[in-house]
Amino acid sequence: MTSETEVTAPSEIRLRRKSRVLEITYPDGARDVLSFEYLRTHSPSAEVQGHGPGQDVLQIAKENVEVTRVDQIGRYAVRLVFSDGHDTGLYTWKYLRELALGREANWARYLQRLEGIGYERKPATRSE
């Protein structure tokens, strides 16, 4: 992986509340679109990731979570504030890019884990 300084900072980050996504645009025109649910269930916080390998905590019932605020943290990260009160994860530019690049595999693994505990995702309700 690249070091933090080698990851290009986004030129724009936009909350798309109706579609429940965070849209990240980079100076070269590349764009990542990450759902609020995906961002919440894959938060880099210790609450979600744990304090060591294999200690992550499966997040359930996050289908309707909203990102209510994005706070810039220096030149390297943002803090996402979620409607369920979660606000402790710092999403570095590198981590956001890794989430985007690994979205398919990460999401499939997450859904498999939910299935493994018998949790059935509910359809998200649309916010107005």
C-alpha positions in Angstrom: 0.0 0.0 0.0 1.0 3.6 -0.4 1.9 5.9 2.4 -0.6 8.5 3.6 1.4 11.3 1.9 1.2 9.5 -1.5 -2.6 9.4 -1.4 -4.1 12.4 -3.3 -6.6 14.5 -1.2 -10.0 14.8 -2.7 -10.9 18.0 -4.5 -14.5 17.7 -3.4 -16.6 15.7 -0.9 -20.4 16.0 -1.2 -23.1 14.5 0.9 -26.0 13.2 -1.3 -28.6 12.8 1.3 -31.5 11.6 -0.9 -29.4 8.8 -2.4 -27.5 8.3 0.9 -24.1 8.4 -0.5 -20.8 10.3 0.0 -19.4 11.4 -3.4 -15.7 11.9 -3.5 -14.1 13.6 -6.4 -10.3 13.7 -7.0 -8.2 16.3 -8.8 -7.7 14.0 -11.8 -11.5 13.7 -12.2 -11.8 10.2 -10.6 -14.9 9.8 -8.5 -15.9 7.4 -5.7 -19.4 7.0 -4.5 -19.8 5.2 -1.1 -23.1 4.5 0.6 -23.7 5.8 4.1 -24.5 2.2 5.3 -21.2 1.0 3.8 -19.2 3.8 5.4 -20.9 3.2 8.8 -20.5 -0.6 8.8 -16.8 -0.2 7.8 -15.9 2.7 10.1 -12.2 2.8 11.0 -13.1 3.4 14.7 -12.1 1.1 17.5 -15.8 0.6 18.2 -16.2 -1.1 14.9 -12.7 -2.4 14.1 -11.8 -3.4 17.7 -8.3 -3.0 19.1 -6.6 -5.9 17.3 -7.0 -8.5 14.6 -10.2 -10.5 14.8 -11.8 -8.1 17.2 -14.1 -6.2 14.8 -17.7 -5.9 15.8 -20.4 -6.7 13.2 -22.7 -3.7 12.7 -26.3 -4.5 12.2 -29.5 -2.5 11.4 -27.6 0.4 9.7 -29.7 0.4 6.5 -31.2 3.8 7.4 -28.2 5.5 8.9 -27.5 9.0 7.6 -24.3 11.0 7.5 -25.3 14.2 9.1 -22.0 16.1 9.0 -18.5 15.8 7.5 -15.8 17.5 9.5 -12.4 18.1 7.9 -9.5 16.9 10.0 -6.3 18.6 9.0 -5.2 17.8 5.4 -5.5 14.0 5.8 -9.0 13.0 6.9 -12.6 13.6 7.6 -14.8 12.7 10.5 -18.2 11.5 9.5 -21.0 12.1 12.0 -23.8 9.6 11.7 -27.4 9.8 12.7 -27.1 6.9 15.1 -24.6 9.0 17.1 -21.4 7.3 15.8 -18.7 9.9 15.2 -15.4 8.4 16.3 -13.9 7.2 13.1 -11.4 9.2 11.2 -11.6 8.4 7.5 -8.2 9.2 6.0 -7.9 9.8 2.3 -6.1 6.5 2.1 -8.8 4.6 4.0 -11.6 6.1 1.9 -9.7 5.1 -1.3 -9.2 1.5 0.1 -12.9 1.3 0.9 -13.8 2.4 -2.7 -11.3 0.0 -4.3 -12.4 -2.9 -2.1 -16.1 -2.2 -2.0 -17.3 -5.3 -3.8 -15.3 -7.8 -1.7 -15.9 -5.9 1.5 -19.7 -5.6 0.9 -20.0 -9.3 -0.1 -18.1 -10.3 3.1 -20.3 -8.0 5.2 -23.5 -9.5 3.7 -22.2 -13.0 4.3 -21.5 -12.2 7.9 -25.0 -10.9 8.4 -26.5 -14.0 6.8 -24.3 -16.1 9.1 -26.1 -14.6 12.2 -29.5 -14.8 10.5 -29.9 -11.0 10.2 -32.0 -10.0 7.2 -31.4 -6.4 6.0 -34.5 -4.2 5.7 -35.1 -2.0 2.8 -33.9 1.5 3.5 -36.5 4.1 3.8 -36.1 7.3 1.7 -35.3 10.5 3.5 -37.0 13.6 2.3 
